[in-house]
Amino acid sequence: MIDPQRECLPEWLRQRTRLTGSRLAVIAEEVTWTYRELDERATYTAGQFAALGVTSGDRIAILSWNCPEYVVVVHALARLQATLVPLNARLSETELAWQVGDADVRVLVHDPSHAEVARGLANNRPALTTAILAKPNDRGVLAGIDAVSVSACDSVALDQPHSIIYTSGTTGQPKGAVLSYRNYWWSAIGSALNLGLREDDRWLACLPLFHVGGLSIVLRSVIYGTGAVIQTGFDASAANRAIDEEGVTVISVVSTMLQRMLDAHGDRRYPDSLRCVLIGGGPVPEPLLDRAWRLGVPVVQTYGLTETASQIATLAPDDARRKLGSAGKALFHSELRIEREEENVVPGVVGEIVVRGPSVTTGYVNRPDATARAFRNGWFHTGDLGYLDDEGYLYVVDRRDDLIVTGGENVYPAEVEAVLLAHPAVDEAGVVGIPDSVWGQLPVAALKLRAGHQLTVDEVQRFCRERLAGYKIPKEIRVLDSLPRNATGKLLRRVLRDSWGGLGTCQ
């Protein structure tokens, strides 16, 4: 029972069904559900969870690739006021075991492809109950479990935890960020105020639902009453087909995903029905932005984190061409500034990006130390570097932990990567700093080349020398078959830095 003194809203899926139950809610390869049909499945699945003993406050993990059943689980847990713990389906069993223990997970739901991993997790945690996702049917999505009657909540308290999402771990041990209904609500409202909203909008979810960028699409869609197009994972041709043939109007991607989509699409322009491509995950190379605009792709850069329930700053569509390369301004509900030593800096000066607002997490599970370090004077310190221009537009430079200091000069890896990506032979680029007894650090680069291309160190360095100061030019260059990335496509510089030795080189 929710305390009537707490600030509440009607439970989102139930309210959406009352308002526009006949609208399409989920579009996937195997199913097309209206909000009424999604509501029926969520209701039955909530009864299945209740049969497993799930009650308010329990933490329920899901280990699965994208699928319609995932969406049902998300809404079913809201009916019981349980907390969702999405697990990264790419992690090892050891990494997953740590997160399941850290979050004190009560039930683990998994798809068939993760059955063996789920058994291993349950064997090492006797109190953990497991359930397998069934193929979509007319009732619930938990295989072999009969639902019991349950008095599902009709409202949600905004301060109630909705989910615990573990950070990607690009800079060390993941932390479980607690995200409330308030966080997701204000993120959705801020996005709509900035990007606009159309009744026929369909947002493509090809980002993993176990990351905040994918999950927020599902939640945003039910708040808006628009359709979520669920794809199993990212495939450039499938994403293009959804835009060209299936009515997708909005899509969220990172740079590498957009680049592969453009490569697969060739010189054909995208349809006018595609009204927005949000691109996040770090600074975006300007050559990629230019290429996208030439092909009719309405790109708007965005800046967000797990801890801010996805976007917290996004370029407005009207500014997309005028402010190419900017992540825009803070969304309506949020504040953003640039600090050095906890003092504001003037426009044009690089410092740490700090934010505050109702979409920002209140902290991390079991990590009061990390929470205290992140929140100072009411502001959340992101660890990312950026600057504001004279009009207050944000430009993201890099992660603070990835900054390279060579001979007292700062080198931002993203800047060097953008130059390398402008070379026609380079498909992917990653720049890190390695220790040096003379200069402190030296910038080095790993490249993935386009098929049929070769490069020498001299060619790469000559190309860079025409575009960069000498101290920014990579001193070593290695060629890899692929660069380490997380499930959303974000480059894992820490992994690249730690495994620098023994890789192939340009000749």
C-alpha positions in Angstrom: 0.0 0.0 0.0 1.5 3.3 -1.0 1.5 6.1 1.6 -1.1 8.7 0.4 1.2 11.5 1.5 3.8 10.5 -1.2 3.6 12.1 -4.6 2.0 9.6 -6.9 0.8 9.1 -10.5 -1.5 6.5 -12.0 0.4 3.3 -12.9 1.7 4.1 -16.4 0.6 1.1 -18.5 -2.8 0.9 -16.8 -3.5 4.6 -17.4 -2.3 4.5 -21.0 -4.6 1.6 -21.6 -7.5 3.6 -20.2 -6.7 6.5 -22.4 -5.7 5.0 -25.7 -5.8 1.2 -25.4 -6.2 0.6 -29.1 -2.9 2.2 -30.1 0.0 0.1 -31.1 2.4 -0.4 -28.1 5.0 -3.0 -29.2 6.0 -3.8 -32.7 8.5 -6.7 -33.1 9.3 -9.4 -35.6 6.9 -11.9 -34.0 4.2 -9.7 -32.5 2.2 -6.5 -32.8 0.5 -5.6 -29.5 -1.9 -2.7 -28.7 -1.6 -1.2 -25.3 -4.7 -3.2 -24.2 -3.0 -6.4 -25.3 0.2 -5.5 -23.5 -1.8 -4.6 -20.4 -3.5 -8.0 -20.4 -0.1 -9.8 -20.6 1.4 -7.6 -17.9 -1.5 -8.3 -15.6 -1.2 -12.1 -16.0 2.6 -12.0 -15.7 2.3 -10.0 -12.5 0.2 -12.9 -11.1 2.9 -15.3 -12.2 5.5 -13.3 -10.3 3.2 -13.3 -7.3 3.0 -17.1 -7.5 6.8 -17.0 -7.1 6.4 -15.0 -3.9 7.4 -11.6 -5.4 6.1 -8.7 -3.4 6.6 -4.9 -3.1 10.3 -4.0 -2.8 11.7 -7.3 -4.1 14.5 -7.0 -6.6 13.9 -9.0 -9.8 16.7 -9.4 -12.4 16.2 -10.1 -16.1 19.0 -11.6 -18.2 17.8 -11.5 -21.8 18.4 -10.1 -25.2 15.8 -7.7 -26.6 12.3 -9.3 -27.1 8.7 -8.4 -26.6 8.5 -10.5 -23.4 11.2 -8.2 -21.8 8.7 -5.3 -22.2 6.0 -7.3 -20.5 8.3 -8.1 -17.5 9.1 -4.4 -17.1 5.4 -3.5 -16.7 4.4 -6.6 -14.7 7.0 -5.7 -12.0 5.6 -2.2 -11.8 2.2 -3.7 -11.0 3.8 -5.4 -7.9 6.0 -2.4 -7.0 9.0 -4.7 -7.4 12.3 -3.3 -8.6 13.7 -4.3 -11.9 17.4 -5.2 -12.2 18.4 -5.4 -15.9 21.5 -7.5 -16.4 24.0 -7.1 -19.3 23.6 -10.2 -21.4 27.2 -9.9 -22.6 28.8 -10.2 -19.2 30.5 -13.4 -17.9 28.9 -15.5 -15.2 31.4 -14.2 -12.7 30.5 -10.6 -13.5 26.8 -11.4 -13.3 27.1 -13.2 -10.0 28.7 -10.1 -8.5 25.8 -7.9 -9.6 23.1 -10.4 -8.5 24.7 -10.5 -5.1 25.3 -6.8 -4.9 21.6 -6.1 -5.7 20.3 -8.9 -3.5 18.2 -10.3 -6.3 15.2 -12.4 -5.3 14.2 -13.8 -8.7 16.2 -14.1 -12.0 14.2 -14.2 -15.2 16.1 -15.3 -18.3 15.7 -16.1 -22.0 16.4 -19.6 -23.2 19.9 -18.7 -24.5 21.0 -17.9 -21.0 19.7 -21.0 -19.3 23.1 -22.5 -18.5 24.4 -19.2 -17.0 21.2 -18.9 -15.0 21.7 -22.4 -13.6 25.2 -21.5 -12.6 24.1 -18.4 -10.8 21.3 -20.3 -9.0 23.7 -23.1 -7.9 25.9 -20.5 -6.2 23.0 -18.6 -4.6 20.5 -21.1 -3.2 18.0 -18.4 -2.3 17.7 -17.3 -5.9 14.6 -18.4 -7.8 14.8 -18.6 -11.6 12.2 -18.4 -14.3 12.5 -18.7 -18.1 10.8 -16.4 -20.6 8.2 -18.1 -22.8 7.4 -17.2 -26.4 4.7 -14.6 -26.7 1.2 -16.0 -26.1 -2.2 -14.8 -25.0 -1.3 -14.8 -21.3 1.9 -14.3 -19.3 5.5 -14.6 -20.4 7.0 -16.9 -17.6 7.1 -20.5 -18.8 5.3 -23.1 -16.8 4.0 -20.8 -14.0 0.3 -20.4 -13.3 -0.8 -16.9 -12.2 -2.4 -16.3 -8.8 -4.9 -13.6 -8.1 -3.1 -10.4 -7.1 -4.2 -7.0 -6.0 -2.0 -5.0 -8.4 -1.2 -1.4 -7.5 -3.1 1.3 -9.5 -0.6 4.1 -8.8 3.1 4.5 -8.4 5.0 6.8 -6.0 7.4 8.9 -7.9 10.1 8.4 -5.3 9.8 4.7 -5.5 12.7 2.8 -7.1 11.8 1.5 -10.6 15.1 -0.1 -11.5 18.7 -0.6 -10.5 21.0 -0.3 -13.6 24.7 -1.1 -13.3 27.0 1.3 -15.0 28.9 0.0 -18.0 32.2 -0.2 -16.0 34.2 1.8 -18.5 36.4 3.1 -15.7 36.3 0.2 -13.2 33.9 -1.8 -11.0 30.2 -1.2 -12.0 27.9 0.6 -9.6 24.2 0.0 -9.3 22.4 3.3 -10.0 19.0 3.5 -8.4 16.5 5.1 -10.8 13.1 6.1 -9.6 9.8 6.6 -11.3 10.4 10.3 -10.9 13.7 10.0 -12.8 12.1 8.3 -15.8 9.0 10.5 -15.8 11.0 13.7 -16.0 13.4 12.3 -18.5 10.5 11.5 -20.8 8.8 14.9 -20.3 12.1 16.8 -20.9 12.7 14.8 -24.1 9.2 15.5 -25.4 9.5 19.2 -24.7 12.7 19.3 -26.7 12.0 16.9 -29.6 8.3 17.3 -29.9 5.8 14.5 -30.0 3.6 13.0 -32.8 0.8 10.6 -32.5 2.3 8.4 -35.2 5.8 8.3 -33.6 7.6 5.0 -33.5 10.8 4.8 -31.6 13.2 2.1 -32.6 14.8 0.2 -29.8 17.9 -1.4 -31.2 19.9 -0.4 -28.2 19.9 -3.1 -25.5 17.0 -2.9 -23.1 19.4 -3.8 -20.3 21.0 -0.4 -20.7 19.2 2.8 -19.8 19.2 4.0 -23.4 17.0 1.1 -24.5 14.9 0.8 -21.4 14.0 4.4 -21.4 12.5 4.0 -24.9 10.1 1.4 -23.5 9.1 3.7 -20.6 9.0 6.8 -22.7 6.7 5.2 -25.2 4.0 4.1 -22.7 4.0 7.7 -21.2 3.6 9.2 -24.7 1.2 6.5 -26.0 3.5 5.9 -29.0 4.9 2.7 -30.5 8.1 1.0 -29.5 9.7 -1.1 -32.3 11.8 -3.8 -30.6 14.7 -5.4 -32.4 16.7 -8.3 -31.0 19.9 -6.4 -31.3 21.6 -3.9 -33.6 21.8 -4.9 -37.3 22.4 -2.0 -39.7 20.2 -3.4 -42.5 17.4 -4.2 -40.1 17.5 -0.7 -38.6 17.5 0.8 -42.1 14.5 -1.4 -43.1 12.6 -0.3 -40.0 13.1 3.4 -41.1 12.5 2.9 -44.8 9.5 0.5 -44.7 8.1 0.2 -41.1 7.4 3.8 -40.2 10.1 4.4 -37.6 10.3 8.1 -36.9 12.9 8.3 -34.1 15.9 6.2 -33.4 18.7 6.2 -30.7 22.2 5.1 -31.7 25.9 5.7 -31.0 28.4 6.8 -33.6 29.5 3.3 -34.7 25.9 2.3 -35.2 25.1 5.3 -37.3 28.3 4.8 -39.4 27.3 1.2 -40.2 23.7 2.2 -41.0 25.0 4.8 -43.5 27.5 2.3 -45.0 24.7 -0.2 -45.5 22.3 2.4 -46.9 24.7 3.5 -49.6 24.0 6.9 -51.3 20.2 6.6 -50.9 18.5 9.3 -48.9 16.4 8.4 -45.9 12.7 9.1 -46.0 11.2 12.4 -44.6 9.2 10.4 -42.1 12.5 9.9 -40.1 12.3 13.0 -38.0 15.1 12.5 -35.4 18.2 10.4 -34.9 19.5 10.8 -31.4 23.2 10.0 -31.2 25.0 9.7 -27.9 27.7 7.7 -26.2 30.3 10.4 -26.4 31.6 13.0 -28.8 30.6 12.4 -32.5 33.1 12.9 -35.3 32.1 15.9 -37.4 32.7 14.0 -40.7 30.1 11.5 -39.7 27.6 14.3 -38.8 28.2 16.0 -42.2 27.8 12.7 -44.1 24.5 12.0 -42.2 23.0 15.4 -43.0 23.9 15.0 -46.7 21.8 11.8 -46.8 18.8 13.4 -45.1 19.5 12.0 -41.6 18.2 14.5 -39.1 20.9 14.0 -36.4 20.7 15.6 -33.0 23.5 14.9 -30.5 22.5 14.0 -27.0 24.3 13.7 -23.7 23.2 11.4 -20.9 24.3 8.8 -18.4 22.8 5.8 -16.6 22.6 8.1 -13.6 20.4 10.6 -15.4 17.9 8.1 -16.8 19.2 8.6 -20.3 19.2 12.2 -21.8 19.9 15.2 -19.7 21.1 17.5 -22.5 20.0 17.2 -26.2 20.4 19.5 -29.2 17.1 20.9 -30.3 16.2 19.9 -33.9 16.1 23.6 -34.9 19.8 23.9 -33.9 21.0 20.7 -35.4 22.8 22.2 -38.4 23.8 25.5 -36.7 25.4 23.8 -33.8 26.9 20.8 -35.4 29.0 18.8 -32.8 27.1 20.2 -29.8 25.1 18.1 -27.4 22.7 21.0 -26.9 21.5 22.5 -23.7 20.1 20.9 -20.6 16.6 19.7 -21.0 13.8 21.9 -19.5 13.8 20.2 -16.1 17.6 20.0 -15.6 20.6 22.2 -14.9 24.1 21.8 -16.3 27.4 23.7 -15.7 31.1 23.2 -16.1 33.4 23.2 -13.1 37.0 23.2 -12.2 37.8 22.6 -8.5 34.0 23.0 -7.8 34.0 26.5 -9.3 32.2 27.6 -12.4 34.4 28.3 -15.4 33.8 30.8 -18.3 32.6 29.7 -21.7 35.2 28.0 -23.8 37.1 26.5 -20.9 37.1 22.7 -20.5 36.1 21.3 -17.1 33.9 18.6 -15.6 30.3 18.4 -16.6 28.1 18.6 -13.5 24.3 18.3 -13.5 21.2 18.4 -11.2 17.5 17.9 -11.6 14.7 15.4 -11.1 16.0 12.8 -13.6 19.3 12.4 -11.6 19.6 9.3 -9.5 19.7 9.6 -5.7 22.7 7.3 -5.5 24.2 3.8 -5.8 23.2 0.6 -4.2 25.5 -0.3 -1.2 28.0 2.4 -2.2 27.6 5.4 0.2 31.2 6.3 -0.6 30.7 6.5 -4.3 27.4 8.4 -3.8 29.1 10.9 -1.6 31.9 11.4 -4.1 29.5 11.9 -7.0 27.2 14.4 -5.2 28.8 17.6 -3.9 26.9 20.8 -3.1 23.8 19.3 -4.6 25.4 18.7 -8.0 26.1 15.3 -9.6 29.7 15.1 -10.9 29.7 13.1 -14.1 33.4 12.6 -14.6 33.0 13.8 -18.2 34.8 16.7 -19.6 33.2 19.4 -21.8 32.8 23.1 -22.3 30.0 25.6 -23.0 30.1 28.1 -25.8 29.0 31.7 -25.5 25.3 30.7 -26.0 25.4 28.0 -23.4 25.6 25.0 -25.7 27.4 21.9 -24.4 30.3 20.3 -26.2 31.4 17.0 -24.7 35.2 16.5 -24.9 35.9 13.2 -23.2 35.9 11.2 -20.0 38.1 12.7 -17.3 39.7 9.4 -16.7 40.7 9.1 -20.4 42.5 12.4 -20.5 46.1 12.1 -21.7 48.7 14.5 -20.2 51.9 14.5 -22.3 54.7 16.9 -21.4 52.2 19.0 -19.5 49.8 19.3 -22.4 46.3 17.9 -22.4 45.3 15.5 -25.2 41.6 14.6 -25.5 41.3 11.1 -27.2 38.0 11.9 -28.8 39.6 14.8 -30.7 42.4 12.6 -32.1 39.9 9.8 -32.9 37.8 12.2 -34.9 40.8 13.1 -37.1 41.7 9.4 -37.6 38.1 8.6 -38.5 38.2 11.2 -41.2 40.8 9.1 -43.1 39.0 7.1 -45.8 40.8 3.8 -44.9 39.8 3.9 -41.2 36.6 2.3 -40.0 37.1 2.6 -36.2 39.7 4.3 -34.0 40.6 4.3 -30.3 43.2 6.5 -28.7 44.7 6.0 -25.2 47.7 7.1 -23.2 50.5 4.8 -22.2 53.2 5.6 -19.6 56.4 7.3 -20.7 59.4 8.1 -18.5 60.1 11.3 -20.3 56.7 12.8 -21.2 54.6 11.2 -18.6 52.2 9.7 -21.1 52.2 9.2 -24.9 49.1 9.1 -27.1 48.8 5.8 -29.1 46.1 4.6 -31.4 44.4 1.4 -32.4 42.6 1.2 -35.7 40.2 -1.1 -37.5 40.6 -0.6 -41.2 38.0 -0.7 -43.9 38.0 -3.9 -46.0 40.6 -3.9 -48.7 42.6 -1.0 -47.2 46.1 -0.8 -45.7 48.0 2.0 -43.9 51.5 2.6 -42.7 52.5 4.4 -39.6 54.0 7.2 -41.7 50.8 7.6 -43.7 48.7 7.9 -40.6 51.0 10.3 -38.8 51.4 12.5 -41.9 47.6 12.6 -42.2 47.4 13.6 -38.5 50.2 16.2 -38.7 48.2 18.2 -41.2 45.3 18.4 -38.7 46.7 18.2 -35.2 49.4 19.7 -33.0 52.5 17.5 -32.9 52.1 16.4 -29.3 48.6 15.0 -30.1 49.8 12.7 -32.9 49.8 9.0 -31.9 53.3 7.8 -31.4 52.4 4.1 -31.9 49.7 2.7 -34.1 48.3 -0.8 -34.0 45.7 -2.4 -36.3 43.0 -4.7 -34.8 40.3 -6.8 -36.2 37.9 -5.1 -33.8 38.0 -2.5 -31.0 36.6 -3.4 -27.5 33.1 -2.0 -27.0 30.3 -2.4 -24.6 26.8 -3.6 -25.5 25.8 -0.1 -26.6 28.8 0.3 -28.9 30.7 2.6 -26.6 34.5 2.3 -26.9 36.1 0.7 -23.9 39.4 2.7 -23.7 40.3 1.1 -20.3 40.3 -2.4 -22.0 42.3 -1.1 -24.9 44.8 0.6 -22.6 45.2 -2.6 -20.4 45.7 -4.9 -23.3 48.0 -2.6 -25.4 50.9 -5.0 -25.8 51.2 -7.7 -28.3 48.8 -6.3 -31.0 49.3 -6.0 -34.7 50.9 -2.9 -36.1 50.9 -0.8 -39.2 54.0 -1.4 -41.3 
